Amino acid sequence: MAQPLQPTEGMASIPALLQRNATRLADRPAYREKEYGIWQSWTWAEAEKEVEALALGLINLGVNEGDFVAIIGRNRPHFYWSMVAAQSVGAVPVPLYQDSAAAEMAYVMDHCGARVAIVEDQEQVDKLIEVRDELHQLEHIIYVDPRGLRKYDHHKLHRFIDIQEQGRASYYEWIEDLKARRERLDYDSICVMLYTSGTTGKPKGVVLSNRNIIEASKSSAAFDNLTKDEEVLAYLPMAWVGDFIFSIGQACWCGFCVNCPESPETMQTDLREIGPTYFFAPPRVFETQLTNVMIRMEDAGRAKKWLFDHFMALARRVGPAILDGKPVGALDRLRYAIGNILVYGPLKDTLGFRRVRVGYTAGEAIGPEIFDFYRSLGINLKQLYGQTEASVFITAQPDGEVRSDTVGVPAPGVEIRISETGEVFYRSPGTFEYYYKNPESTASTKDAEGWVATGDAGFFEEGSGHLRIIDRAKDVGKMADGRLFAPKYVENKLKFYPNILEAVVFGNGREECTAFINIDLAAVGSWAERNNIGYASYQELAGHPQVLETIRGHVEEVNRSLADDPMLSHCQVHRFLVLHKELDADDGEMTRTRKVRRGVISEKYADLLTALYDGSEEVFTTTEVTYEDGRKGAISATLKIVTAQVAAVPEQKVAAQ
C-alpha cells in the first residue's frame, strides 16, 4: 500500500489554512450571510478574528483537546466559524441535522459524549433541554439567536457573542495556549466526525482526519480548476459530508467565498442574487426546480408554451453536444443561440444558474431525463459518486465525458475495484479513519489494506473506463425468474414527472414489479387549481380519480421506455397505489438526507404491499404519523390499487436477456 500523503508545509489542518488565507487573501470575501434582506460580508482576515475570539472563549469555558462539540443549526457563518474554532482548540466538531427530533439528537450526542453544543435558536435549545437527562456529559449550550431565551436559566446557557467577548477579554491569558493547540494539529488529527444517514440501523460516527479532508479538497479542486474567485451557496445540511467538503474543505483550500441564504424559504431568491459559479445539490433539489418550471409553463399562455416546447426540443437534441464542444451543424447552432436569448438564458436566470461553471449532483442517482434537461440548457452539470467514508469523492466526470448513465472515472488519487459479487470497493487519501466506538463495523467496511466496501453494485464499461452504478447492493435483487431487479433505476424514471415526488418499487423475488407513489403536492395542486378541482388535504387529492389516471399515464410511459432496455425491460410496473401520506423522515420512512428506508417501508406498509400482489382493487389502512411538534397521531384511508399497461418487449430485447 502507498505511503500516506504528507501535507504541504504549514497546511496540515483547516485552522492552518484559515491562518494562511487571513494573510494571503486578507481583504477578499470569505463569508456572506443575508440577514433582514441585506447581505453581510466578512473578509478572510475578519473571519480569522471571529474564529480566534470563539476559540479563546471555548478554552476559557473549559473545552479540552479531544472533546466533542455538537453544532446544530442552519447554514450560517457562525457555525462554520464554530467548527474551525473547535478544531483550533483541539476539539472535534460534530454537526447534527437541525431538523432532527430531540431523540435523534440525544442518540448522537450521547454516543460521542459532547460536552458543548453550539446551536442556533430557542427551538434547538428546547430540544436539548427535553433530553438533557440522557445527556450527562453535556455541560454547556451556546446559542446564536437570543430571541425567546431571555428568561431561561443561563448557568449553562450562553450567548455566542458573549463567549466571543469573553475570549477577547481573556486574550493574553489564553492566546499562547491556543497557539500551542493549533501547532499540535497535524494531518493525522481528527478534523470532523460526521454521522451516516442510518438507512439500515443506527447512524455511525465517521471519523475524518485533516489528511482526509484536505487531500480530497485539494485534488478535487485541481480536477475542476477551482480558484479563489468561485462563489458557492451554502444551503445543504451541515451534517452532510458534501457541505463540509464544499463549504469548509474546498473553501479553505481555494480561498473562495461561502454565501449563506437568509432562510430555506428565501433560498431560491438568494441563489439568483449570488449567481454561484460552483454549485452542488442532491437530485431532490434539481427535481424540485424542474417541477416548478413545468408548473409555470402549464400556467403560461399558448404562445409562450409553444416557444418553450419548441426550443427545449432543440436543446435536448443538440444542447449537450454544444456544451461538450462536439460538432453541431451551423443551422442548429444558430437556432440554439436564438433559443438561448429567448428561453435558455432567461430560464437559467430564474433558476440562479446563469454563472454556474461547474455543477454537481450526488447523494443518490439522478434520473437521466432530469440530468439531460439541465445539460441541454448549457449548464455544466456533472455526476459525482461518493460517500461520507470517502470524504465525498470516489468518481467524478471529466469535462467532455459527461453522461447520464455513468458516474465517471475514479477521482484523482482514488483506486477502485469490483468484487466477484459486483460490489464496488475503493481506497484513497480521503478514506475515513474509523467508525467511532464501532470497531466491528470498521473492520467489516475497511480492510487492512484500506479497501472500503461501498455497499453499491456496479461495473466498469469497456473502452470508456467509466463506472456504472446499478443500485445499492442490498437493494439489487432478482425477480422470481432470476432476472436482475434494480428498483432505483425505475424510481428515478418515475420521479422525472413533476407530479411524482417519490416512488418505491418492489419486485425482489416476485414475478412482477409494483410501486408505492407519492404525488408532488405543489405540482398536482397547481393542476387541480387550473381545473377547478377542490380538495381539503393531501390525502383527498392523492386519491382523486383524475390524479390516479394521470399517474397511470406516467407509469405506462416509463414502462414503454423500460421495454427498450435489454437489462431492465422486465422491471415494468404492473400495479401501483398512491400513498395517503408523504414519506417522512420524522416517521422513520426516510433518512434526513431523503433516502428511502426500504426495510421500514416494507414492514410499515406490509398490508398495502400484500394488496398490490393479491389482486385486490382497494385496501383500507391506518398509519401512525408524527406531527411537527412531536405528537403522534393516526390517519386512515381506503386506497385504490391501479393496474398499469405493460409494454411489449421487442423480440431482439428478449433474446438479449
C-alpha positions in Angstrom: 0.0 0.0 0.0 1.2 3.5 -0.8 2.7 5.7 1.9 0.2 8.3 3.4 0.5 11.6 1.7 2.2 14.4 3.7 0.9 18.0 3.9 2.4 20.9 2.1 4.4 22.9 4.7 2.2 24.9 7.0 -1.1 23.5 5.7 -1.7 20.4 7.9 -5.1 21.4 9.3 -8.1 23.5 8.5 -7.1 26.2 11.1 -3.7 26.4 9.4 -5.4 27.0 6.0 -7.5 29.8 7.7 -4.4 31.4 9.0 -2.8 31.3 5.5 -5.9 32.8 3.9 -6.1 35.5 6.6 -2.6 36.6 5.5 -2.6 36.0 1.7 -6.3 36.8 1.0 -6.9 39.2 3.9 -9.3 41.6 2.1 -11.1 39.1 -0.1 -14.6 38.0 1.0 -14.7 34.7 2.9 -18.3 34.5 4.1 -21.6 36.3 3.3 -24.9 36.0 5.0 -28.2 37.5 4.1 -30.0 38.9 7.2 -33.1 41.1 7.2 -32.8 41.2 3.4 -29.3 42.6 3.4 -26.1 40.7 2.6 -23.5 40.9 5.4 -19.9 40.2 4.5 -16.7 39.1 6.3 -13.2 39.0 4.7 -10.8 36.2 5.5 -8.9 38.4 7.9 -12.2 39.3 9.7 -13.3 35.6 9.7 -10.0 34.6 11.3 -10.6 37.1 14.1 -14.1 35.8 14.7 -12.8 32.2 14.9 -9.9 33.2 17.2 -12.3 35.0 19.6 -14.6 32.0 19.8 -11.7 29.6 20.2 -10.3 31.6 23.1 -13.8 31.7 24.6 -14.1 27.9 24.3 -10.8 27.5 26.1 -12.0 29.9 28.8 -15.2 27.8 29.1 -13.0 24.7 29.8 -13.1 22.9 26.4 -10.2 20.4 26.3 -8.3 18.8 23.4 -10.2 15.7 22.3 -13.6 17.0 23.5 -16.6 16.8 21.1 -18.6 19.9 20.2 -22.0 19.5 18.7 -23.0 22.0 16.0 -26.8 22.4 15.3 -28.3 25.0 13.1 -28.9 26.2 9.5 -26.0 27.3 7.3 -24.6 30.4 8.9 -21.0 31.8 9.1 -21.3 31.4 12.9 -21.5 27.6 12.6 -18.6 27.4 10.1 -16.6 29.5 12.5 -17.7 27.2 15.3 -16.3 24.1 13.5 -13.0 25.8 12.8 -12.8 27.2 16.3 -13.4 23.7 17.8 -10.7 22.3 15.6 -8.4 25.2 16.7 -8.6 24.2 20.3 -8.0 20.5 19.5 -11.7 19.5 19.9 -13.8 17.6 17.4 -16.8 19.3 15.7 -19.9 17.1 15.3 -22.5 18.8 13.1 -26.1 17.4 13.5 -29.1 17.7 11.3 -31.1 20.7 12.5 -34.4 19.1 11.7 -33.7 16.0 13.8 -36.1 15.2 16.5 -34.8 15.5 20.1 -34.4 11.7 20.4 -32.3 11.6 17.3 -30.1 14.3 18.6 -29.8 12.6 22.0 -28.5 9.4 20.4 -25.7 11.2 18.5 -24.7 13.5 21.4 -24.7 10.7 23.9 -22.8 8.4 21.5 -20.0 11.0 21.0 -20.2 12.4 24.6 -20.5 16.0 23.5 -19.6 18.4 26.4 -20.6 21.5 24.5 -23.3 22.3 21.9 -23.4 25.4 19.7 -26.9 25.8 18.4 -28.9 28.4 16.5 -32.0 29.3 18.5 -34.7 28.6 21.0 -36.0 25.6 19.0 -32.7 23.8 19.3 -32.2 24.7 22.9 -35.6 23.3 23.7 -34.8 20.0 22.1 -31.6 19.6 24.2 -33.4 20.6 27.4 -36.1 18.0 26.6 -33.4 15.2 26.5 -30.9 16.7 29.0 -31.5 13.8 31.5 -30.0 11.5 28.8 -27.0 13.8 28.2 -25.0 13.5 31.4 -21.8 14.8 29.7 -23.4 17.9 28.2 -22.1 20.9 30.2 -22.7 24.0 28.1 -25.1 25.2 25.4 -24.1 28.2 23.3 -26.8 29.9 21.2 -26.6 32.4 18.3 -30.1 33.8 18.2 -31.3 35.1 21.6 -35.0 35.5 20.8 -37.2 33.8 23.3 -34.4 32.7 25.6 -34.2 35.7 28.0 -35.9 34.0 30.9 -34.2 30.7 30.6 -31.7 29.5 33.3 -28.3 30.8 32.0 -26.0 29.0 34.3 -25.1 26.6 31.5 -26.7 28.6 28.6 -24.5 31.2 26.9 -24.9 33.7 24.1 -22.5 33.1 21.2 -21.3 36.8 21.2 -20.7 36.6 25.0 -18.4 33.6 24.6 -16.5 35.6 21.9 -16.3 38.7 24.1 -15.0 36.5 27.0 -12.4 35.2 24.6 -11.3 38.6 23.5 -11.2 39.8 27.2 -9.0 36.8 28.1 -6.8 37.1 25.0 -3.5 37.4 26.9 -4.5 34.7 29.3 -5.2 32.0 26.7 -3.6 33.1 23.3 -0.4 31.1 23.9 -2.5 28.0 24.8 -4.4 28.5 21.6 -1.3 28.8 19.5 0.2 25.7 21.1 -3.0 23.7 20.4 -3.1 24.8 16.8 0.6 23.9 16.3 -0.1 20.4 17.7 -2.6 19.7 14.9 -1.3 17.6 12.1 -2.5 15.5 9.1 -3.5 12.7 11.5 -5.5 14.9 13.8 -9.3 14.4 13.7 -10.9 17.1 11.5 -14.6 16.3 12.0 -16.9 13.5 12.9 -20.0 13.1 10.6 -22.8 10.6 11.3 -24.1 8.4 8.5 -27.8 8.7 7.5 -28.6 5.3 9.0 -30.6 3.7 6.3 -30.2 0.2 7.8 -29.7 1.0 11.5 -28.4 3.5 14.0 -26.1 6.2 12.5 -22.4 5.6 12.7 -19.9 8.3 13.6 -17.4 8.6 10.7 -14.1 9.9 11.8 -12.3 12.0 9.2 -8.8 13.4 9.6 -7.2 16.5 8.3 -5.4 14.3 5.7 -8.8 13.0 4.5 -10.5 16.4 4.2 -7.5 18.4 2.8 -6.3 15.9 0.3 -9.9 15.3 -1.0 -10.4 19.1 -1.3 -7.0 19.7 -2.9 -7.3 17.0 -5.6 -11.0 17.8 -6.4 -10.3 21.5 -6.7 -7.5 20.7 -9.2 -9.8 18.4 -11.1 -12.3 21.2 -11.8 -9.8 24.1 -11.8 -11.5 25.8 -8.8 -10.0 29.1 -7.8 -10.3 31.8 -5.1 -12.8 33.5 -7.5 -15.6 30.9 -7.1 -18.9 31.8 -5.4 -20.8 29.0 -3.7 -24.2 28.9 -1.9 -24.1 27.0 1.4 -27.6 25.7 1.9 -27.3 21.9 2.3 -27.3 20.4 5.8 -24.0 21.0 7.6 -24.2 17.4 9.0 -23.8 16.2 5.4 -20.2 15.5 4.2 -20.9 17.3 0.9 -21.5 20.6 2.7 -18.4 20.1 4.8 -16.1 19.5 1.8 -17.5 22.3 -0.3 -18.1 25.0 2.4 -15.1 24.2 4.6 -12.6 21.9 2.9 -12.5 23.4 -0.6 -13.4 26.9 0.6 -10.4 27.0 2.9 -8.1 25.3 0.4 -9.1 27.6 -2.6 -10.0 30.7 -0.6 -13.4 31.2 -2.3 -16.4 32.8 -0.7 -19.2 30.9 1.0 -22.6 32.5 0.8 -25.4 31.6 3.3 -29.0 32.3 2.4 -31.4 34.0 4.8 -33.7 31.0 5.2 -34.8 27.9 3.4 -37.8 29.9 2.1 -35.6 32.6 0.5 -33.0 30.1 -0.9 -34.2 30.4 -4.5 -34.2 34.2 -4.4 -30.8 34.3 -2.7 -29.5 31.8 -5.3 -30.5 34.2 -8.1 -28.8 37.1 -6.3 -25.5 35.4 -5.7 -25.4 33.6 -9.1 -22.9 30.9 -7.9 -20.1 29.7 -10.2 -19.8 26.4 -8.4 -23.0 24.6 -7.3 -23.8 21.4 -5.7 -27.1 19.8 -5.0 -28.7 16.4 -4.5 -31.1 15.1 -7.1 -34.1 16.3 -5.0 -33.2 19.9 -5.5 -32.9 19.6 -9.2 -36.2 17.6 -9.3 -38.0 20.3 -7.3 -36.7 23.1 -9.6 -37.7 21.2 -12.7 -41.2 20.6 -11.2 -41.5 24.4 -10.5 -40.5 25.2 -14.1 -43.1 22.7 -15.5 -45.8 24.1 -13.3 -45.1 27.7 -14.5 -45.2 26.5 -18.1 -48.5 24.8 -17.6 -49.8 28.2 -16.5 -48.2 30.1 -19.4 -50.0 31.4 -22.4 -50.3 29.3 -25.6 -47.6 31.2 -27.5 -45.1 31.2 -24.6 -45.6 27.5 -24.0 -45.2 26.7 -27.8 -41.9 28.7 -27.7 -40.7 26.8 -24.7 -41.6 23.4 -26.1 -40.1 24.2 -29.5 -36.7 25.3 -28.2 -36.5 22.7 -25.5 -36.9 20.0 -28.1 -34.0 21.6 -30.0 -32.0 21.9 -26.7 -32.5 18.2 -25.8 -31.2 17.2 -29.3 -28.1 19.5 -29.6 -27.5 21.3 -26.2 -25.3 18.7 -24.5 -23.2 18.3 -27.7 -22.7 22.1 -27.9 -21.8 22.2 -24.1 -19.2 19.5 -24.6 -17.7 21.2 -27.7 -18.7 18.4 -30.1 -19.6 19.1 -33.8 -23.0 20.5 -34.4 -24.4 21.9 -37.6 -24.2 25.7 -38.2 -28.0 26.0 -38.5 -28.6 24.2 -35.3 -26.0 26.3 -33.6 -27.8 29.4 -34.8 -31.2 28.2 -33.7 -29.7 27.2 -30.3 -28.2 30.7 -30.0 -31.7 32.2 -30.6 -33.2 29.8 -28.1 -30.6 30.9 -25.6 -31.8 34.5 -26.0 -35.5 33.7 -25.8 -35.7 30.6 -23.5 -32.5 29.1 -22.1 -30.9 32.3 -20.8 -34.0 33.7 -19.0 -34.7 30.2 -17.6 -31.1 29.9 -16.2 -31.5 33.4 -14.7 -34.7 32.3 -13.0 -33.0 29.2 -11.6 -30.0 31.1 -10.5 -27.7 29.1 -12.8 -26.6 31.8 -15.3 -22.9 31.8 -13.9 -22.5 28.2 -13.0 -19.2 27.0 -14.4 -19.2 23.6 -12.6 -22.3 22.0 -11.1 -22.5 18.6 -9.3 -25.2 16.3 -8.2 -24.7 13.4 -5.8 -26.2 11.7 -2.8 -28.2 9.3 -4.9 -28.8 8.6 -8.6 -30.5 11.3 -10.6 -33.0 10.4 -13.3 -31.4 10.6 -16.8 -34.2 12.8 -18.1 -33.7 15.3 -15.3 -29.9 15.3 -15.8 -30.2 15.8 -19.5 -32.7 18.6 -19.1 -30.2 20.8 -17.2 -27.3 20.0 -19.5 -29.4 20.8 -22.6 -29.7 24.4 -21.2 -25.9 24.7 -21.3 -25.4 24.1 -17.5 -22.3 22.1 -16.9 -24.0 19.7 -14.5 -22.0 16.6 -13.7 -22.5 13.5 -11.6 -20.4 12.7 -8.6 -20.3 9.3 -6.8 -19.1 9.4 -3.3 -19.7 8.6 0.4 -19.1 10.1 3.8 -16.5 7.5 4.4 -14.6 8.7 1.2 -14.6 12.4 2.2 -17.1 12.6 -0.7 -15.1 11.7 -3.8 -14.9 8.2 -5.4 -15.6 9.0 -9.0 -16.2 12.3 -11.0 -17.0 13.2 -14.6 -14.3 15.0 -16.5 -15.4 17.8 -18.8 -16.3 16.5 -22.2 -17.0 13.0 -20.8 -20.3 13.7 -19.1 -23.1 11.1 -19.4 -26.3 10.4 -17.6 -25.8 6.7 -17.4 -22.4 6.6 -15.7 -20.8 8.3 -12.7 -17.5 9.0 -14.4 -13.9 7.8 -13.8 -12.0 7.4 -10.5 -11.4 10.7 -8.8 -7.8 11.8 -8.5 -5.9 9.6 -6.1 -8.7 7.0 -5.9 -8.4 3.4 -6.7 -11.5 1.3 -7.5 -12.0 -2.4 -7.9 -15.1 -4.5 -8.4 -15.5 -7.7 -6.4 -16.7 -11.0 -7.7 -20.2 -10.3 -6.4 -20.2 -6.9 -8.3 -19.7 -4.7 -5.2 -17.7 -1.6 -5.7 -14.6 -1.1 -3.4 -12.3 1.9 -3.2 -9.3 3.3 -1.4 -7.9 6.8 -1.4 -6.3 9.6 0.7 -9.9 10.5 1.7 -10.7 7.1 3.2 -12.1 7.6 6.7 -10.0 6.6 9.8 -12.7 4.5 11.6 -16.2 4.4 12.9 -16.3 5.9 16.4 -16.8 3.3 19.2 -17.6 0.7 16.5 -14.5 -1.4 15.7 -16.7 -4.3 14.3 -18.3 -2.1 11.6 -14.9 -0.5 10.9 -13.4 -4.0 10.3 -16.3 -5.1 8.1 -16.2 -2.0 6.0 -12.5 -1.2 5.6 -9.9 -4.0 5.4 -6.2 -3.9 6.5 -5.1 -2.6 3.1 -7.5 0.3 3.2 -10.1 -1.0 0.7 -13.6 0.2 1.6 -16.8 -1.7 0.7 -19.3 0.8 -0.7 -22.4 -1.4 -0.5 -23.1 -0.4 -4.1 -23.2 -2.8 -7.1 -21.6 -1.6 -10.3 -19.3 -2.3 -13.2 -16.7 -0.5 -15.4 -17.7 0.0 -19.0 -15.3 -1.5 -21.5 -13.5 1.1 -23.5 -14.6 4.3 -21.7 -13.4 3.3 -18.2 -16.5 4.9 -16.7 -18.2 3.4 -13.7 -21.9 2.5 -13.8 -23.7 2.1 -10.6 -26.6 -0.3 -10.8 -28.1 0.2 -7.3 -27.4 -0.3 -3.7 -26.1 -3.9 -3.4 -28.6 -4.7 -0.7 -31.4 -3.4 -2.9 -30.3 -5.2 -6.1 -32.1 -8.5 -6.2 -33.6 -10.9 -8.6 -37.1 -11.4 -9.9 -38.7 -14.8 -9.4 -37.3 -16.0 -12.8 -33.8 -15.0 -11.8 -33.6 -11.7 -13.8 -32.0 -8.6 -12.3 -34.1 -6.3 -10.1 -32.8 -2.8 -9.7 -35.5 -0.5 -8.2 -33.7 2.8 -8.1 -33.3 3.0 -11.9 -37.1 2.6 -12.3 -37.8 5.0 -9.4 -35.7 7.8 -11.0 -37.5 7.4 -14.3 -40.8 7.8 -12.4 -39.6 10.9 -10.5 -38.8 12.7 -13.7 -42.5 13.6 -13.9 -43.3 16.7 -12.0 -46.5 15.1 -10.5 -44.4 12.3 -8.8 -42.4 13.3 -5.8 -41.3 9.9 -4.6 -41.6 6.3 -5.7 -40.7 3.0 -4.1 -40.6 0.0 -6.4 -40.9 -3.6 -5.3 -40.2 -6.8 -7.1 -37.4 -8.7 -5.4 -38.3 -12.4 -5.5 -41.6 -11.6 -7.2 -43.0 -12.4 -10.7 -43.7 -8.7 -11.4 -42.9 -5.2 -10.1 -45.2 -2.9 -8.2 -44.8 0.6 -6.7 -45.9 3.0 -4.0 -46.0 6.6 -5.2 -46.1 10.0 -3.5 -47.6 12.8 -5.6 -45.9 16.3 -5.5 -48.5 18.4 -3.8 -47.3 21.7 -5.4 -47.5 20.3 -9.0 -50.7 18.3 -8.6 -52.2 21.1 -6.5 -51.5 23.6 -9.3 -53.2 21.2 -11.8 -56.2 21.0 -9.5 -56.4 24.7 -9.3 -56.3 25.2 -13.0 -59.1 22.6 -13.4 -61.3 24.0 -10.6 -60.9 20.8 -8.6 -61.4 21.4 -4.9 -59.6 19.3 -2.2 -59.1 19.6 1.5 -55.9 17.6 2.1 -53.0 15.7 0.5 -54.9 12.5 1.1 -58.0 13.7 -0.7 -56.0 15.0 -3.7 -53.9 11.8 -3.9 -57.0 9.6 -4.2 -58.8 11.8 -6.8 -59.7 9.6 -9.9 -58.2 12.1 -12.4 -54.9 12.2 -10.4 -54.8 8.4 -10.4 -55.3 8.4 -14.2 -52.6 10.9 -14.7 -50.2 8.9 -12.6 -51.2 5.8 -14.5 -50.2 7.6 -17.7 -46.8 8.4 -16.3 -46.2 4.8 -15.2 -47.2 3.5 -18.6 -44.8 5.9 -20.3 -42.0 4.6 -18.0 -43.0 1.1 -18.9 -42.7 1.9 -22.6 -39.2 3.3 -22.1 -38.2 0.3 -20.0 -39.3 -2.1 -22.7 -36.4 -0.8 -24.8 -33.8 -1.5 -22.1 -32.4 -5.0 -22.5 -31.2 -5.1 -18.9 -34.4 -4.0 -17.1 -37.3 -4.4 -19.5 -38.8 -6.9 -17.1 -38.9 -4.3 -14.3 -42.0 -2.6 -15.7 -44.6 -1.6 -13.0 -47.7 -3.8 -13.3 -49.7 -2.3 -10.3 -49.3 0.7 -8.1 -51.0 2.8 -5.4 -50.7 6.4 -4.4 -49.9 6.6 -0.7 -52.2 8.6 1.5 -49.3 10.5 3.1 -45.9 11.7 2.1 -43.0 9.6 3.2 -41.3 11.5 6.0 -38.1 11.4 8.0 -40.0 12.1 11.2 -41.9 8.9 10.7 -38.7 6.9 10.1 -39.5 6.3 6.4 -36.6 8.3 5.0 -33.3 9.5 6.3 -32.6 13.2 6.9 -30.9 13.2 3.5 -34.2 12.0 1.9 -33.0 8.5 1.2 -35.8 5.9 1.3 -35.6 3.3 4.1 -36.9 0.3 2.1 -37.0 -2.1 5.0 -39.0 0.3 7.2 -41.5 1.0 4.4 -41.9 -2.7 3.5 -42.7 -3.5 7.2 -44.8 -0.5 8.0 -46.9 -0.8 4.9 -47.0 -4.6 4.7 -50.8 -4.6 4.3 -50.5 -2.3 1.2 -47.7 -4.4 -0.3 -49.8 -7.5 0.1 -52.7 -5.9 -1.6 -50.6 -5.0 -4.6 -49.8 -8.6 -5.2 -53.0 -10.4 -4.2 -55.3 -8.9 -6.8 -57.1 -6.5 -4.5 -58.7 -3.5 -6.1 -58.5 -1.4 -3.0 -57.2 -1.6 0.6 -58.1 0.1 3.8 -55.2 1.1 6.1 -54.4 3.1 9.2 -51.0 4.7 9.6 -49.3 6.3 12.6 -47.9 9.8 11.8 -45.7 12.3 13.7 -46.7 15.9 13.8 -44.2 18.8 13.7 -44.4 19.3 17.5 -43.5 15.6 18.1 -47.1 14.4 18.9 -48.3 11.1 17.4 -51.5 10.6 15.6 -53.1 8.3 13.0 -54.7 8.7 9.6 -56.9 6.2 7.8 -57.7 5.8 4.2 -59.1 3.5 1.6 -56.5 3.3 -1.3 -57.3 2.5 -4.9 -54.9 0.0 -6.5 -54.3 0.9 -10.1 -53.3 -1.5 -12.9 -50.9 -0.1 -15.5 -50.4 -1.4 -19.0 -47.2 -3.2 -19.6 -45.4 -2.5 -22.9 -44.4 -5.4 -25.2 -40.7 -6.1 -25.3 -39.2 -6.3 -28.8 -38.1 -9.9 -29.7 -34.4 -8.9 -30.0 -34.5 -7.5 -26.5 -36.0 -10.7 -25.1 -33.2 -12.6 -26.9 -30.6 -10.3 -25.3 -31.9 -11.2 -21.9 
